Amino acid sequence: MGRFLQVAGLIIGLAGLVLQFCITVPASMEAGRGLLGSVVFYLSFFTILTNIGAVLVHALLLSPTGYAWLPAFAGPRMRAGVAVSIALVLIIYATVLARLWQPQGLFLLCDILLHYVTPVLFVLWWLMSGADGRTRWSDISWWVLYPIVYLIYALARAPLAGEVPYPFLDVANNGSGSVAMASLAITGLFLAICVVAVLADQGVARLRTKTAR
């Protein structure tokens, strides 16, 4: 079952990313951006970056030689970090972003694949096969760097590009105080998921040990 979830996550994640690229870039160019600007726009979403990370983890672990190429990226602590980040993708989209727009057609399909299906597949796979008890509380300090760096990038890019990837990061319309509160709330949620992940990793490892005995 673990391998099935991993293969399904790789195929669906890759298909969702490619399809999203194929429909986002032309639509972005029609809106007035150039090709390079459209590609940067596509890569400016936390959802896209996190799904790329999940696909890379699956691909490296499924490849006979992939793990040898990037062992640190596909290692147990990185796998847990990706699980935390992609869980955040699902929670934020389902609770905040889904109500803000009504995608249609292929955009709706991509939304479902990248915000719901791939997060569920990755987290289930991690719980079944990826978690091994080797995560530590100190890993949280490394995991949280990813959303912090992303936040800095998104806020720094906003005045230059005249746009933000997510409406709660829009300082121009919402004010710096509102953006700061939203950022703190999401960071707090991320840290809470990190705590759950460490506990789950250690719990799964103990359960496997007892089962083996």
C-alpha positions, 0 to 999 in steps of 0.5 A: 500500500505504501508503494501504491500511494507513492506511485500514485502521488508521483503520477498525480502530482506530476500530472497536476503540476504539468497541467497547471503550468500548461494552463497558467502560463498562457493565461498569464501571458494573455493577462499581459505578462511575458513568458519569463514573468509568467513562469515566475508567476507560476513558481510564486505559489507555495502550493506549486513549490510544495508539490514540486518538493513532494514529487521530487521526494517520491521520484528520488525514493522510487528511482534505483539511484535517486536516493544516492543523488540527493540523500539529504532531500529524500531523507526521513527528516526532509520527508517529514518536513514536506509532509508538514508543508503539504498538510499546510497547503490543504488546510489553508486552501480548504479553510481560507482560499477555497471560498475566495474564488470559483475555478472552472474546468481545468483550473478546478481539476488542478485545484483539486489535484494539488490542494487535496489529492496530492496532500492526502496521498503524501501524508498517508504515504508518509505515515505508512512508509516514510515515518521511521522515528528519526525526526527530532524536535530540533528539526522544526527549526529547519522546517519552519525556514521554508515558509519564512523564506517563502513569506519574505520572497512573496512580500519582497516581490509584491511591490516589484510585480504589483501582485501577491500570490495570496490575498492575505499577503496583500499589504497594499489592500489589507495593510501591514498589520493585517498581513502580519497577523495572517502571517503569524497565524499561519506560522503558528499553524505550521508549528502546530502541524510540526509538533503533530508530525514529530509526535506521529513519527515517534508514535508510528516508529513505536507501533512498528517496533511493537508489531515486529516483536 
